[in-house]
Amino acid sequence: MLDNRAPLPPEIARRRTFAIISHPDAGKTTLTEKFLLFGGAIQMAGQVRAKGEARRTRSDFMKMEQERGISVSASAMSFDFRQYRFNLVDTPGHSDFSEDTYRTLTAVDAAIMVIDGAKGVESQTQKLFEVCRMRDLPILTFCNKMDRESRDTFDIIDEIQENLAIDVTPASWPIGMGRDFVGAYDLLHDRLEIMDRADRNKVAETIQISGLDDPKLADHIAPEQLQKLREELEMAKALLPAFDRTAFLNGSMTPIWFGSAINSFGVKELMDGMGEYGPEPQPQKAKERQIDPEEQTVTGFVFKVQANMDPKHRDRVAFVRMASGHFQRGMKLLHVRSKKQMAIANPVMFLAADRELAEEAWAGDIIGIPNHGQLRIGDALTEGESLRFTGIPSFAPELLQVVRAGDPMKAKHLEKALMQFAEEGAAKVFKPMIGSGFIVGVVGPLQFEVLASRIEQEYSLPVRFEPSQFTSARWVSGAKAEVEKFVNVNKGHIALDNDGDTVFLTRLKWDIDRIERDYPAVKLTATKEMMV
């Protein structure tokens, strides 16, 4: 990731665009809140589990997220911290929404992995980590909930190294745990961080010391804890690698901070780590060439579409990662797929559920472009060059159900709602060649609930999902004549997705094996590049 390119313009170089990933309940939403709090973006952290109005966590704006206390759609937030501009993308914590998370990770330059001090590396963390690994994303790790009973520090580090096959280097070291947790020793700056349990929104007190032999340590740490800290750090220095920024930037090493997000402890050090060591905006890949952030012309790609963020206006916002240049409000950009010019008159920057007009944006920033359906996931916007960004995946759904409107007269309304959710990436929608109605495909069962509740709320249209005879879907590709021959023989299994691409719906794994055997010229794939 480090190479001999010329330094970036200062405005681009100060940007840090990253996502926070974790297993549900590891404390990701709380950590996001504290980032916003320390960035001066919000005045009070609204805990997910607090009472009344305060529980409306700032980054979770969908009704269902607020009721369940989980994040199911990725939202982007921009704020300043010290001399840096942070673009933080919150990802869905629930595994049923992992596809949204995969796509979000195509738009960031680094990730913060949150793990629970008691539970260590959990299944969803492992899955998300694999996606980061595919993209060689630099990862900073935050071990949360150290103020509760947690596992031994060495055990946690060993588990990360073994399960995720990545070198771990401690950036801080916890002092005590659970009730005895008093703070952490900052190894990167030789500082002692003491936690204030009285005020959860208060930043830890920092005591500058000169190494572990400094007598000042004894004023703040009990003798037995100090003895243990010295012994553990001696072992850590002997057993664990020292921080190496090159290894971190190429994704083979992760620095780990220990803290408690709910007590605001360790969060500021993690933010400093992201600013100080995190990557600047990185080049993006397109089919035609690599796009470097310092290029003069503006380019960007849509990695997410969120519909009805404001239900009163039926609006749709396309989240665009700026890949290069200096964008200014009012600019005309080429929408590469339709070959039409778009005047970007009211782009927005997000601060959780609040949005403000963005007068300008630089490479690395994430802006929202309100539109009426022109922009889709994977779309490129440029100042004239025809580019197609690569690496934005669409995955075959794992669950398929037939959807029916409660009122049969409203079939047209249902089609409109489904197409919108398909373009947003919230579900796959298939129109079978034979028979009426639509088949909806998702990754996890919770998505059916979310879809039904959103269609009812946003379109006043009650729907029901019913079991389908099909269990999975594959995209069909190959020479036109071969595909047509295949389609004619297998009409009962064929559908079109919302882009008009041919899809083969299967009942059993045996169906796929049979097709591969009988039609060697036809290719069935479980993923599709969202290049348009």
C-alpha positions as CSV (number, residue, x, y, z in Angstrom):
1,M,0.0,0.0,0.0
2,L,2.9,2.3,0.5
3,D,4.6,3.1,-2.8
4,N,6.6,5.8,-4.4
5,R,3.7,8.0,-5.5
6,A,4.0,11.8,-5.0
7,P,2.5,13.1,-1.8
8,L,-1.3,13.8,-1.9
9,P,-2.7,17.3,-1.8
10,P,-3.1,18.2,1.9
11,E,-6.9,18.3,1.7
12,I,-7.0,14.7,0.4
13,A,-4.1,13.5,2.6
14,R,-6.0,14.4,5.8
15,R,-8.9,12.2,5.0
16,R,-9.4,8.8,6.7
17,T,-12.3,6.7,5.3
18,F,-13.0,3.6,7.3
19,A,-15.7,1.2,8.4
20,I,-16.4,-0.4,11.8
21,I,-17.0,-4.1,11.7
22,S,-18.0,-6.5,14.4
23,H,-20.2,-9.4,15.5
24,P,-23.6,-8.2,16.8
25,D,-23.5,-6.9,20.4
26,A,-19.7,-6.4,20.5
27,G,-20.4,-2.7,21.0
28,K,-20.0,-1.3,17.5
29,T,-22.9,1.2,17.7
30,T,-21.7,2.5,21.1
31,L,-18.2,2.9,19.7
32,T,-19.6,4.8,16.6
33,E,-21.5,7.1,19.1
34,K,-18.3,7.9,21.0
35,F,-16.4,8.7,17.7
36,L,-19.1,11.2,16.9
37,L,-19.0,12.6,20.4
38,F,-15.3,13.1,20.4
39,G,-15.4,14.5,16.9
40,G,-17.7,17.2,18.2
41,A,-20.5,15.9,16.0
42,I,-23.0,15.2,18.7
43,Q,-23.4,16.6,22.2
44,M,-24.7,13.5,24.0
45,A,-24.3,9.8,23.3
46,G,-27.7,8.2,23.0
47,Q,-27.2,4.7,24.2
48,V,-29.0,2.0,22.2
49,R,-30.6,0.7,25.4
50,A,-31.4,4.0,27.1
51,K,-34.9,5.1,27.8
52,G,-37.4,7.1,25.7
53,E,-36.0,9.6,23.2
54,A,-32.4,9.1,24.3
55,R,-32.4,5.6,22.9
56,R,-32.7,6.7,19.3
57,T,-29.1,6.0,18.5
58,R,-27.8,8.6,16.1
59,S,-26.5,6.2,13.5
60,D,-29.6,3.9,13.4
61,F,-32.4,5.8,11.7
62,M,-34.7,3.0,10.5
63,K,-37.6,2.2,12.7
64,M,-36.8,-1.4,12.9
65,E,-33.2,-0.7,13.9
66,Q,-34.4,1.5,16.7
67,E,-36.8,-1.1,18.0
68,R,-34.4,-4.0,17.9
69,G,-31.2,-2.1,18.7
70,I,-29.3,-3.5,15.7
71,S,-27.9,-1.7,12.7
72,V,-29.4,-3.1,9.5
73,S,-28.4,-0.5,6.9
74,A,-25.0,1.1,6.5
75,S,-24.9,4.8,7.1
76,A,-22.0,7.2,6.5
77,M,-20.9,10.0,8.7
78,S,-18.3,12.7,8.2
79,F,-16.7,14.8,10.9
80,D,-13.4,16.5,11.9
81,F,-11.1,15.1,14.6
82,R,-7.9,17.0,15.3
83,Q,-6.4,17.8,11.9
84,Y,-8.1,14.9,10.2
85,R,-11.4,14.5,8.3
86,F,-13.0,11.2,9.3
87,N,-15.5,9.5,7.0
88,L,-16.9,6.7,9.1
89,V,-19.2,4.1,7.5
90,D,-21.3,2.2,9.9
91,T,-22.0,-1.4,8.7
92,P,-24.9,-3.7,9.5
93,G,-24.0,-5.8,12.5
94,H,-26.5,-8.5,11.7
95,S,-25.2,-11.4,9.6
96,D,-28.4,-11.4,7.5
97,F,-27.3,-8.1,6.0
98,S,-23.7,-9.2,5.2
99,E,-24.0,-8.3,1.5
100,D,-24.6,-4.7,2.4
101,T,-21.4,-4.9,4.5
102,Y,-19.4,-6.5,1.7
103,R,-20.3,-3.6,-0.6
104,T,-19.6,-1.0,2.1
105,L,-16.1,-2.4,2.5
106,T,-15.4,-1.7,-1.2
107,A,-15.8,2.0,-0.4
108,V,-13.3,2.4,2.5
109,D,-9.6,2.4,2.9
110,A,-9.4,0.7,6.4
111,A,-11.5,-1.0,9.0
112,I,-11.8,-1.0,12.7
113,M,-12.6,-4.5,14.1
114,V,-14.5,-4.5,17.4
115,I,-14.3,-7.6,19.5
116,D,-15.9,-8.4,22.9
117,G,-13.3,-8.9,25.6
118,A,-15.2,-11.9,27.0
119,K,-16.2,-13.6,23.8
120,G,-13.1,-13.0,21.6
121,V,-13.4,-13.7,17.8
122,E,-17.0,-14.6,16.9
123,S,-18.4,-16.1,13.7
124,Q,-19.5,-12.8,12.1
125,T,-16.2,-11.1,12.9
126,Q,-14.4,-13.9,11.1
127,K,-16.6,-13.6,8.0
128,L,-16.2,-9.8,7.8
129,F,-12.5,-10.2,8.4
130,E,-12.2,-12.5,5.4
131,V,-13.7,-9.7,3.2
132,C,-11.1,-7.3,4.5
133,R,-8.4,-9.8,3.8
134,M,-9.6,-10.2,0.2
135,R,-9.1,-6.5,-0.2
136,D,-5.9,-6.3,1.9
137,L,-7.6,-3.6,4.0
138,P,-5.5,-2.3,7.0
139,I,-7.3,-3.3,10.2
140,L,-7.2,-1.7,13.6
141,T,-8.6,-3.8,16.4
142,F,-10.5,-2.6,19.5
143,C,-11.1,-5.0,22.3
144,N,-14.2,-3.7,24.0
145,K,-15.9,-4.3,27.4
146,M,-12.7,-4.5,29.4
147,D,-14.7,-3.1,32.3
148,R,-16.6,-6.4,32.5
149,E,-15.2,-9.8,33.3
150,S,-13.1,-10.6,30.2
151,R,-10.5,-13.1,29.1
152,D,-6.8,-13.0,29.6
153,T,-5.1,-10.5,27.3
154,F,-2.7,-13.0,25.9
155,D,-5.6,-15.5,25.2
156,I,-7.4,-12.8,23.2
157,I,-4.3,-11.9,21.2
158,D,-3.6,-15.6,20.5
159,E,-7.1,-16.2,19.4
160,I,-7.0,-13.3,16.9
161,Q,-3.6,-14.5,15.6
162,E,-4.8,-18.1,15.2
163,N,-8.3,-17.6,13.9
164,L,-7.6,-14.7,11.6
165,A,-3.9,-15.6,10.6
166,I,-2.7,-12.0,11.2
167,D,0.1,-10.6,13.3
168,V,-1.2,-8.7,16.4
169,T,0.8,-5.9,18.1
170,P,-0.5,-4.3,21.3
171,A,-1.0,-0.5,21.0
172,S,-2.2,-0.4,24.6
173,W,-2.2,-2.9,27.4
174,P,-5.1,-3.2,29.9
175,I,-4.5,-2.8,33.6
176,G,-6.9,-5.1,35.5
177,M,-10.3,-6.3,34.2
178,G,-13.9,-6.2,35.2
179,R,-14.3,-4.3,38.5
180,D,-10.6,-4.0,38.9
181,F,-10.1,-2.4,35.4
182,V,-8.4,1.0,36.0
183,G,-7.1,1.9,32.6
184,A,-4.5,1.0,30.1
185,Y,-0.8,1.6,29.3
186,D,-0.3,3.3,25.9
187,L,2.7,1.5,24.4
188,L,3.0,3.7,21.3
189,H,3.4,6.9,23.4
190,D,4.5,5.7,26.8
191,R,1.5,7.1,28.5
192,L,-0.8,5.9,31.3
193,E,-4.5,6.3,30.6
194,I,-6.7,6.2,33.7
195,M,-10.5,5.6,33.3
196,D,-13.1,7.8,35.0
197,R,-16.0,5.6,36.0
198,A,-18.1,8.5,37.3
199,D,-18.7,10.2,33.9
200,R,-19.2,7.9,31.0
201,N,-18.8,10.7,28.4
202,K,-15.5,12.0,29.9
203,V,-12.2,11.3,28.2
204,A,-9.7,9.3,30.2
205,E,-7.1,11.2,32.2
206,T,-3.7,10.9,30.5
207,I,-0.5,10.8,32.6
208,Q,2.7,11.3,30.7
209,I,5.4,9.0,32.1
210,S,8.8,8.0,31.0
211,G,8.7,4.2,30.7
212,L,7.6,1.5,33.1
213,D,10.1,2.4,35.8
214,D,8.7,5.8,36.3
215,P,7.8,6.2,40.1
216,K,4.7,8.2,39.1
217,L,3.0,4.9,38.1
218,A,2.8,3.9,41.7
219,D,0.6,6.9,42.5
220,H,-2.1,5.6,40.2
221,I,-1.9,1.8,40.2
222,A,-2.1,-0.6,43.1
223,P,1.3,-2.4,43.8
224,E,0.0,-5.9,42.7
225,Q,-1.5,-4.5,39.5
226,L,1.7,-2.6,38.7
227,Q,3.8,-5.7,39.3
228,K,1.5,-7.7,36.9
229,L,1.6,-5.0,34.3
230,R,5.4,-5.0,34.3
231,E,5.6,-8.8,34.0
232,E,3.0,-8.9,31.2
233,L,4.6,-6.2,29.2
234,E,7.9,-7.9,29.5
235,M,6.4,-11.1,28.1
236,A,4.5,-9.1,25.4
237,K,7.7,-7.5,24.2
238,A,9.4,-10.9,24.0
239,L,6.5,-12.7,22.3
240,L,4.7,-10.2,20.2
241,P,6.0,-8.2,17.2
242,A,6.6,-4.4,17.5
243,F,4.3,-2.1,15.5
244,D,5.3,-1.9,11.8
245,R,3.4,0.6,9.8
246,T,4.2,-1.1,6.4
247,A,2.9,-4.5,7.7
248,F,-0.2,-2.8,9.0
249,L,-0.9,-0.9,5.7
250,N,-0.6,-4.1,3.6
251,G,-3.0,-5.9,5.9
252,S,-0.7,-8.4,7.5
253,M,-0.6,-6.8,11.0
254,T,-3.2,-5.3,13.3
255,P,-2.5,-3.0,16.3
256,I,-4.9,-3.7,19.2
257,W,-6.3,-1.2,21.7
258,F,-8.1,-2.3,24.9
259,G,-10.9,-0.2,26.3
260,S,-14.5,0.2,27.2
261,A,-16.6,2.2,24.6
262,I,-19.5,2.7,27.0
263,N,-17.1,4.4,29.5
264,S,-15.5,6.4,26.7
265,F,-12.2,4.6,27.5
266,G,-9.6,3.8,24.9
267,V,-11.7,5.4,22.2
268,K,-9.7,8.6,21.8
269,E,-6.5,6.6,21.5
270,L,-8.1,4.4,18.8
271,M,-9.1,7.6,16.9
272,D,-5.6,9.0,17.3
273,G,-4.3,5.7,15.9
274,M,-6.6,5.9,12.9
275,G,-5.4,9.5,12.2
276,E,-1.7,8.9,12.8
277,Y,-1.3,5.5,11.2
278,G,-4.4,4.9,9.1
279,P,-4.1,5.0,5.3
280,E,-4.8,8.2,3.2
281,P,-7.3,7.8,0.4
282,Q,-6.2,4.9,-1.8
283,P,-6.3,4.4,-5.6
284,Q,-9.5,2.7,-6.9
285,K,-9.7,0.0,-9.6
286,A,-11.7,0.4,-12.7
287,K,-11.9,-2.1,-15.6
288,E,-10.1,0.4,-17.9
289,R,-7.3,1.6,-15.5
290,Q,-6.4,2.5,-11.9
291,I,-7.8,5.9,-10.6
292,D,-5.4,7.8,-8.3
293,P,-6.9,10.1,-5.7
294,E,-4.7,13.1,-6.7
295,E,-6.0,13.2,-10.3
296,Q,-7.5,16.5,-11.2
297,T,-10.8,15.2,-12.7
298,V,-13.6,14.1,-10.4
299,T,-14.6,10.4,-10.4
300,G,-16.7,8.4,-8.0
301,F,-18.8,5.3,-7.7
302,V,-22.1,4.4,-6.0
303,F,-21.7,1.6,-3.4
304,K,-25.1,1.9,-1.7
305,V,-28.5,3.2,-2.4
306,Q,-30.8,4.0,0.5
307,A,-34.5,4.6,-0.3
308,N,-37.0,6.7,1.8
309,M,-34.5,8.1,4.3
310,D,-37.1,10.8,4.5
311,P,-40.5,8.9,4.1
312,K,-42.3,12.2,3.5
313,H,-40.4,12.8,0.2
314,R,-40.0,9.3,-1.2
315,D,-36.4,10.2,-1.8
316,R,-33.5,7.9,-2.7
317,V,-30.0,8.7,-1.8
318,A,-27.1,7.2,-3.6
319,F,-23.9,7.0,-1.4
320,V,-20.9,7.8,-3.6
321,R,-17.3,7.3,-2.7
322,M,-15.2,10.0,-4.3
323,A,-12.3,8.3,-6.0
324,S,-10.4,11.4,-7.3
325,G,-10.4,15.1,-7.7
326,H,-12.1,18.0,-6.0
327,F,-15.9,18.0,-6.4
328,Q,-17.9,21.2,-6.1
329,R,-21.7,21.5,-5.7
330,G,-23.5,22.2,-9.0
331,M,-20.9,20.3,-11.1
332,K,-22.2,18.4,-14.1
333,L,-20.9,14.8,-14.1
334,L,-21.3,12.0,-16.7
335,H,-23.5,9.1,-15.5
336,V,-21.5,6.5,-17.4
337,R,-24.2,3.8,-17.6
338,S,-26.8,6.1,-19.2
339,K,-24.2,8.3,-21.0
340,K,-26.2,11.3,-19.7
341,Q,-24.9,14.4,-17.9
342,M,-26.2,14.9,-14.3
343,A,-26.1,18.2,-12.6
344,I,-25.3,17.5,-8.9
345,A,-27.2,20.3,-7.4
346,N,-27.9,19.2,-3.9
347,P,-25.3,16.6,-2.7
348,V,-25.4,15.9,1.0
349,M,-22.9,15.0,3.7
350,F,-24.2,12.9,6.5
351,L,-24.1,13.2,10.2
352,A,-26.1,10.1,11.2
353,A,-29.7,11.0,10.5
354,D,-28.9,14.7,9.9
355,R,-27.7,15.8,6.6
356,E,-26.3,19.1,5.3
357,L,-25.6,20.3,1.8
358,A,-22.1,19.5,0.7
359,E,-20.5,22.5,-1.0
360,E,-17.4,20.5,-1.9
361,A,-15.9,17.0,-1.5
362,W,-12.5,15.6,-2.1
363,A,-11.2,12.1,-3.0
364,G,-11.9,9.8,-0.1
365,D,-15.1,11.6,1.0
366,I,-18.5,9.9,0.9
367,I,-21.4,12.1,-0.3
368,G,-25.1,11.4,-0.8
369,I,-26.8,12.3,-4.1
370,P,-30.6,12.4,-3.8
371,N,-32.2,11.1,-7.0
372,H,-35.3,9.5,-8.4
373,G,-33.9,6.1,-9.3
374,Q,-31.3,7.1,-11.9
375,L,-28.4,6.0,-9.7
376,R,-27.8,2.3,-9.0
377,I,-25.1,0.4,-7.0
378,G,-22.0,0.1,-9.1
379,D,-22.7,3.3,-11.2
380,A,-19.7,5.5,-12.1
381,L,-19.8,9.3,-12.2
382,T,-17.0,11.1,-14.0
383,E,-16.1,14.3,-15.7
384,G,-16.5,12.6,-19.1
385,E,-14.3,9.5,-19.1
386,S,-16.1,6.2,-19.5
387,L,-15.0,4.2,-16.5
388,R,-16.4,1.1,-14.9
389,F,-15.3,0.5,-11.3
390,T,-14.7,-3.2,-10.4
391,G,-15.0,-5.2,-7.3
392,I,-18.5,-4.3,-6.2
393,P,-20.1,-7.8,-5.7
394,S,-23.7,-9.0,-5.9
395,F,-24.2,-12.4,-4.3
396,A,-26.7,-15.2,-5.1
397,P,-29.4,-15.2,-2.4
398,E,-29.6,-18.1,0.0
399,L,-33.4,-17.9,0.7
400,L,-36.1,-17.5,-1.9
401,Q,-39.8,-16.8,-1.2
402,V,-42.8,-15.8,-3.3
403,V,-44.2,-12.4,-2.4
404,R,-48.0,-11.5,-2.6
405,A,-49.8,-8.2,-2.0
406,G,-52.5,-8.4,0.6
407,D,-54.7,-6.6,-1.9
408,P,-54.5,-8.3,-5.4
409,M,-55.5,-5.1,-7.1
410,K,-52.3,-3.5,-5.9
411,A,-49.9,-5.8,-7.9
412,K,-48.5,-2.8,-9.8
413,H,-47.7,-1.0,-6.6
414,L,-45.9,-4.1,-5.3
415,E,-43.8,-4.3,-8.5
416,K,-42.7,-0.7,-8.0
417,A,-41.8,-1.3,-4.4
418,L,-39.9,-4.5,-5.2
419,M,-37.9,-2.9,-8.0
420,Q,-36.9,0.0,-5.7
421,F,-35.6,-2.4,-3.0
422,A,-33.8,-4.5,-5.7
423,E,-32.0,-1.4,-7.0
424,E,-31.1,-0.4,-3.4
425,G,-29.5,-3.9,-3.0
426,A,-31.8,-4.8,-0.1
427,A,-33.0,-7.9,-1.9
428,K,-32.9,-9.8,-5.2
429,V,-36.1,-9.7,-7.2
430,F,-36.8,-12.4,-9.9
431,K,-39.6,-12.4,-12.4
432,P,-40.1,-16.1,-13.5
433,M,-40.7,-16.7,-17.2
434,I,-43.7,-18.9,-16.4
435,G,-46.4,-17.8,-14.0
436,S,-47.1,-14.5,-12.4
437,G,-45.8,-12.8,-9.4
438,F,-42.3,-12.2,-8.1
439,I,-39.8,-14.3,-6.2
440,V,-37.7,-12.4,-3.7
441,G,-34.2,-13.7,-2.7
442,V,-32.3,-12.7,0.5
443,V,-29.3,-13.7,2.5
444,G,-31.0,-14.1,5.9
445,P,-34.6,-14.5,7.1
446,L,-34.6,-11.2,9.0
447,Q,-34.4,-9.5,5.6
448,F,-38.0,-10.7,4.8
449,E,-39.2,-9.1,8.0
450,V,-37.5,-5.9,7.2
451,L,-38.8,-5.8,3.6
452,A,-42.4,-6.6,4.7
453,S,-42.3,-3.8,7.4
454,R,-40.7,-1.3,5.0
455,I,-43.2,-2.0,2.1
456,E,-46.0,-1.6,4.6
457,Q,-44.6,1.6,6.1
458,E,-43.3,3.3,2.9
459,Y,-46.0,2.1,0.5
460,S,-49.0,1.4,2.8
461,L,-49.1,-2.0,1.2
462,P,-49.4,-5.1,3.5
463,V,-47.6,-8.1,1.9
464,R,-47.0,-11.7,2.8
465,F,-44.1,-14.0,1.9
466,E,-44.8,-17.6,1.1
467,P,-42.4,-20.6,0.6
468,S,-41.1,-21.0,-2.9
469,Q,-40.3,-24.3,-4.6
470,F,-36.8,-23.0,-5.4
471,T,-33.9,-22.9,-2.9
472,S,-31.2,-20.9,-4.7
473,A,-30.4,-18.9,-7.9
474,R,-27.4,-18.7,-10.3
475,W,-26.7,-16.1,-13.0
476,V,-26.4,-17.5,-16.5
477,S,-23.7,-16.5,-18.9
478,G,-22.2,-17.8,-22.2
479,A,-22.6,-17.4,-25.9
480,K,-26.0,-16.0,-26.9
481,A,-27.1,-19.0,-29.0
482,E,-26.1,-21.4,-26.2
483,V,-27.9,-19.4,-23.5
484,E,-31.1,-19.2,-25.7
485,K,-31.0,-23.0,-26.3
486,F,-30.5,-23.6,-22.5
487,V,-33.4,-21.2,-21.6
488,N,-35.9,-22.8,-24.1
489,V,-35.4,-26.2,-22.6
490,N,-35.5,-25.1,-18.9
491,K,-38.2,-22.4,-19.0
492,G,-39.7,-23.6,-15.7
493,H,-36.5,-22.7,-13.9
494,I,-35.7,-19.4,-15.7
495,A,-36.3,-15.9,-14.4
496,L,-35.0,-12.4,-15.0
497,D,-33.5,-10.3,-12.3
498,N,-34.2,-6.5,-11.9
499,D,-31.3,-5.7,-14.3
500,G,-32.9,-8.0,-17.0
501,D,-30.1,-10.6,-16.6
502,T,-31.0,-14.3,-17.0
503,V,-31.2,-16.3,-13.8
504,F,-31.5,-20.1,-13.3
505,L,-33.6,-21.0,-10.2
506,T,-32.6,-24.3,-8.6
507,R,-34.4,-26.7,-6.3
508,L,-31.4,-28.9,-5.4
509,K,-27.6,-28.8,-5.7
510,W,-28.2,-31.7,-8.2
511,D,-29.8,-29.2,-10.6
512,I,-26.6,-27.2,-10.8
513,D,-24.5,-30.3,-11.3
514,R,-26.8,-31.5,-14.1
515,I,-26.6,-28.2,-16.0
516,E,-22.8,-28.1,-15.7
517,R,-22.7,-31.6,-17.2
518,D,-25.3,-31.2,-19.9
519,Y,-24.5,-27.6,-21.0
520,P,-20.7,-27.2,-20.8
521,A,-20.9,-23.9,-22.8
522,V,-23.2,-22.3,-20.3
523,K,-21.8,-20.8,-17.1
524,L,-23.7,-20.6,-13.8
525,T,-22.3,-18.2,-11.2
526,A,-23.1,-17.4,-7.6
527,T,-21.8,-13.8,-7.8
528,K,-22.2,-11.0,-10.3
529,E,-20.0,-7.9,-10.6
530,M,-22.1,-4.8,-10.2
531,M,-20.5,-3.0,-13.1
532,V,-22.8,-1.0,-15.2
